């Protein structure tokens, strides 16, 4: 049994099913076959800030991965990700502030000192076995003082304008609260500061710009630090990093995640049986070629009111109705949507007969 099938199992909690499979396949402590490395950006984080736990040297031919809080307790899962189905699943210790991305990175918002501790990144290979465990220690500092100086609440931030952008549109990564006395500003494509990922840099004392290896010809940087991206495609989705170098040679990193959305295509709705008897069960499945979409269900052209007899899968792609009743008969549809578009499936009718 592989991660993807466990995530979609209906007879058990997806998280419990994943853990059961993992425990049967192997023990927690394994030799690391891939040289996976983890990095915290920024390296030092203060209460109320956001932090990115990024993954480098992710191996190929894997089917999933997950983040855990701690070093050895596999029940303290934060989130899992199935690469085959491009879905993420929240774990028992997910606080609502964590976002797991398809590149393995874990984004934690508004950190507190309680977030201090070890974080473990686990990889599942194509055979469904645990391939590696890599651990990182995150230290969240008090918001009152940083290096003996009062904490400045107006930390540099970046916002996406507009918040949601579609393919071939333009987006401005606008910088706020940029400090004074800066020597140089750098923009990078990704969460890591690597020369090959540099887009552009601006030298304030020369008022000059230098293009980097990752510059595509569609990026324009302003002396405010903001970066304009034009004619974006879905390949531009991901993290962008602004690095500032002060006149005292202090370095600060600021990250933003940009989501470029493609218009969704019409989903297909399938049902296990279109004619069922009272008290039986039926399963509807919404099939979509799109990734990163949300799904809602419609019944008789109205939003479906989910009752205690109904179960939705973690990604909402499956609807199971238990102990079917006469009032469940009618037309069902599913709708897939992202911030820029939505499409509804053709209707599927369910008939309910007496036993």
C-alpha positions in Angstrom: 0.0 0.0 0.0 1.4 3.4 -1.0 0.9 6.8 0.5 -1.6 8.0 -2.1 -3.9 5.1 -1.6 -3.7 5.4 2.2 -4.5 9.1 2.0 -7.7 8.3 0.1 -8.8 5.3 2.1 -12.4 5.4 3.3 -12.4 2.9 6.1 -10.0 4.7 8.4 -8.7 8.1 9.2 -6.2 9.0 6.4 -3.6 10.1 8.9 -4.0 6.9 10.9 -3.9 4.9 7.8 -0.6 6.5 6.7 1.0 6.0 10.1 -0.1 2.3 10.2 1.4 1.7 6.8 4.6 3.5 7.7 5.0 1.5 11.0 4.5 -1.8 9.2 7.1 -1.0 6.5 9.9 0.2 8.6 11.0 1.7 12.0 11.6 5.4 12.7 15.4 5.4 12.7 16.7 4.7 9.3 19.9 5.5 7.5 19.4 8.5 5.2 20.0 7.4 1.6 19.5 10.9 0.1 21.5 13.9 1.3 18.4 15.9 2.1 19.1 19.2 3.9 16.8 21.6 5.7 17.1 25.3 6.2 15.2 27.9 8.2 14.5 31.2 6.5 15.2 33.5 8.2 17.7 31.7 10.3 16.6 33.5 13.4 12.9 34.1 13.8 11.0 36.3 16.3 7.6 35.8 17.8 4.9 37.1 15.4 7.1 36.6 12.3 6.7 34.0 9.5 9.3 31.3 8.9 10.0 28.9 5.9 11.5 25.5 6.5 12.8 24.7 3.1 14.1 21.4 1.7 17.1 21.0 -0.5 18.3 18.0 -2.6 14.9 16.4 -2.7 15.3 13.0 -4.3 13.4 11.9 -7.4 11.0 9.0 -7.7 9.2 9.6 -4.4 5.4 9.5 -3.8 5.1 11.6 -0.7 6.6 13.4 2.3 5.6 14.8 5.6 6.6 17.1 8.4 6.6 16.1 12.1 7.0 18.0 15.3 9.8 16.4 17.2 12.5 13.9 16.5 11.0 10.5 17.3 7.2 10.7 17.8 5.6 9.8 14.5 2.1 10.6 15.9 3.0 14.3 16.1 2.4 14.9 12.4 2.0 18.4 11.1 1.1 17.7 7.4 1.6 15.1 4.7 1.8 15.6 0.9 1.0 13.0 -1.8 2.8 13.9 -5.0 0.7 11.6 -7.1 -2.6 13.2 -6.2 -1.0 16.7 -5.4 -3.0 16.9 -2.1 -1.9 17.7 1.4 -3.4 16.3 4.6 -3.3 18.0 8.0 -1.9 16.1 10.9 -2.8 15.9 14.6 -0.6 18.8 15.6 -1.5 21.1 12.7 -2.3 24.5 14.3 -3.9 26.1 11.3 -0.8 28.3 10.7 1.2 25.8 8.7 1.1 25.4 4.9 2.9 22.5 3.1 3.9 23.0 -0.5 4.7 20.5 -3.3 8.4 21.2 -3.1 8.5 20.0 0.5 8.7 23.5 2.1 6.7 24.2 5.3 5.5 27.7 5.8 4.6 28.7 9.4 2.8 32.0 10.1 2.8 34.0 13.3 5.2 31.8 15.2 5.3 31.7 19.0 7.9 30.5 21.4 5.9 27.3 21.7 6.9 26.6 18.1 10.5 26.2 19.3 11.8 22.7 19.0 12.8 20.0 16.5 11.1 19.5 13.2 11.5 16.3 11.2 11.0 15.9 7.4 10.2 12.4 6.2 10.3 11.1 2.6 8.4 8.1 1.3 9.9 6.4 -1.8 8.1 4.9 -4.8 7.9 1.6 -3.0 6.0 3.1 -0.1 8.9 2.8 2.3 10.3 5.5 4.5 13.5 6.7 2.6 14.9 9.3 5.0 14.3 11.4 8.1 16.0 14.8 8.4 15.7 17.0 11.4 16.1 20.7 12.0 15.9 22.8 15.3 13.8 26.0 15.2 14.5 28.6 17.8 11.8 31.3 18.2 13.0 34.3 20.1 11.0 36.6 22.3 9.4 39.6 20.6 10.6 42.0 23.3 14.3 42.1 22.5 16.4 41.0 19.6 20.1 40.9 20.2 19.7 43.3 23.1 17.6 45.9 21.1 13.9 46.5 21.2 11.9 44.6 18.6 10.8 46.8 15.8 7.1 46.0 14.9 7.5 47.5 11.4 9.6 44.7 10.0 10.0 44.6 6.2 7.2 42.8 4.4 6.2 41.9 0.9 2.7 41.7 -0.6 1.4 40.5 -3.9 -0.6 43.0 -5.9 -3.0 41.6 -7.0 -3.2 38.8 -4.5 -4.3 36.3 -7.1 -2.8 36.4 -10.6 -3.7 34.4 -13.7 -1.4 33.3 -16.5 -0.1 36.0 -18.8 -1.0 38.7 -16.3 1.3 41.0 -14.3 2.0 41.1 -10.6 3.9 43.4 -8.3 5.8 42.1 -5.3 5.5 45.3 -3.3 7.9 45.9 -0.4 6.9 47.7 2.7 8.9 49.1 5.7 12.2 48.8 3.9 14.9 50.0 6.3 17.2 53.0 5.6 21.0 52.8 5.0 21.0 49.9 2.6 23.9 49.1 0.3 22.3 46.5 -2.0 19.0 44.7 -2.5 18.8 41.3 -4.2 15.8 39.3 -5.6 16.0 35.5 -5.8 13.8 32.9 -7.5 13.1 30.5 -4.7 13.5 30.4 -1.0 17.3 29.8 -1.0 20.0 32.4 -1.6 22.0 30.9 -4.4 23.9 32.8 -7.2 22.1 30.8 -9.9 18.7 31.8 -8.5 19.5 35.6 -8.5 17.1 37.6 -10.6 18.4 41.1 -10.2 20.2 43.3 -7.7 20.1 47.1 -7.0 23.1 49.0 -5.6 21.7 52.0 -3.8 24.9 54.0 -3.6 25.4 53.7 -7.4 21.7 53.7 -8.3 22.4 50.9 -10.7 20.9 47.5 -11.5 22.6 44.2 -12.4 20.7 41.3 -13.9 21.2 37.8 -12.5 21.2 34.3 -14.0 17.5 33.8 -13.1 16.4 37.0 -14.9 13.9 36.0 -17.7 13.5 39.4 -19.3 10.0 39.8 -17.7 11.2 41.2 -14.3 11.6 44.9 -13.4 13.0 46.0 -10.1 12.4 49.4 -8.6 14.5 51.4 -6.2 11.8 50.9 -3.6 12.8 47.2 -3.6 9.6 46.1 -5.3 9.7 43.6 -8.2 7.3 43.6 -11.2 6.7 40.3 -13.0 5.0 40.5 -16.4 3.4 37.8 -18.6 3.6 35.3 -15.8 3.0 31.6 -16.3 2.2 28.7 -13.9 6.0 28.0 -13.9 6.5 31.3 -12.0 4.6 29.9 -9.0 6.8 29.5 -6.0 8.8 31.4 -3.4 10.6 34.7 -4.1 13.2 36.0 -1.7 14.3 39.6 -1.2 17.8 39.9 0.5 18.9 43.3 1.9 22.5 44.2 2.7 22.9 47.2 5.0 25.7 49.7 5.1 26.9 47.8 8.2 26.8 44.6 6.1 23.9 43.2 8.0 21.8 40.8 6.0 18.0 40.2 6.1 15.9 37.8 4.1 12.2 38.3 3.3 10.1 35.7 1.5 6.8 35.7 -0.4 5.0 32.8 -2.1 3.4 33.6 -5.5 0.6 31.5 -6.8 -0.1 31.8 -10.5 -3.4 30.2 -11.4 -4.5 28.6 -14.6 -8.2 28.6 -15.6 -9.8 25.4 -14.4 -11.3 22.8 -16.8 -14.6 21.1 -16.3 -14.5 18.2 -13.8 -16.1 14.8 -14.3 -18.5 13.4 -11.7 -18.6 9.6 -11.2 -20.9 7.6 -9.0 -20.6 4.0 -7.8 -24.3 3.3 -8.6 -27.0 5.6 -10.0 -29.8 3.5 -8.6 -29.6 2.4 -5.0 -31.9 1.1 -2.3 -32.8 2.8 1.0 -30.2 2.3 3.7 -27.4 1.4 1.3 -24.3 3.5 0.6 -23.2 5.4 -2.4 -19.9 7.2 -3.4 -19.5 10.2 -5.7 -16.1 11.1 -7.0 -15.1 14.4 -8.6 -12.3 14.0 -11.1 -10.3 17.0 -12.1 -7.2 17.5 -14.2 -6.3 20.7 -12.3 -4.1 20.9 -9.2 -4.3 23.4 -6.3 -8.1 23.7 -6.7 -10.9 23.6 -4.2 -14.0 21.5 -4.6 -17.6 22.1 -3.5 -20.7 19.9 -4.0 -24.1 20.9 -5.3 -27.4 19.1 -4.9 -30.5 20.1 -6.9 -28.4 23.2 -8.0 -27.9 24.3 -4.4 -24.9 24.1 -2.2 -25.0 20.6 -0.6 -25.9 20.7 3.1 -23.6 18.0 4.5 -25.4 15.9 7.2 -24.1 13.3 9.7 -24.8 10.6 7.1 -22.3 12.1 4.7 -18.5 11.9 4.6 -16.2 14.1 2.6 -12.6 13.0 1.8 -9.8 15.4 3.0 -9.6 17.1 -0.4 -13.4 17.1 -0.9 -12.9 15.0 -4.1 -15.1 12.2 -2.7 -18.6 12.3 -1.2 -19.9 9.2 0.6 -23.6 9.0 1.6 -24.3 6.4 4.3 -27.7 4.9 5.0 -29.3 6.5 1.9 -32.8 7.9 2.2 -35.5 8.8 -0.3 -34.7 12.5 0.1 -31.2 11.9 -1.2 -32.6 11.3 -4.7 -31.9 14.0 -7.2 -29.1 15.6 -9.3 -25.6 16.0 -8.0 -22.8 18.2 -9.4 -19.3 19.1 -8.2 -17.6 22.4 -8.8 -13.9 23.0 -8.9 -12.5 26.5 -8.5 -9.4 28.6 -7.8 -9.1 32.3 -7.2 -9.6 33.2 -10.8 -12.1 30.7 -12.3 -14.6 27.9 -11.6 -16.2 25.0 -13.6 -19.1 22.7 -12.7 -19.5 19.1 -13.8 -22.4 17.8 -15.7 -25.2 16.5 -13.4 -25.4 13.0 -12.2 -28.8 11.7 -11.1 -29.3 9.4 -8.1 -32.5 7.3 -7.8 -33.4 5.7 -4.5 -35.7 2.7 -4.5 -37.3 0.8 -1.6 -35.8 -2.4 -0.5 
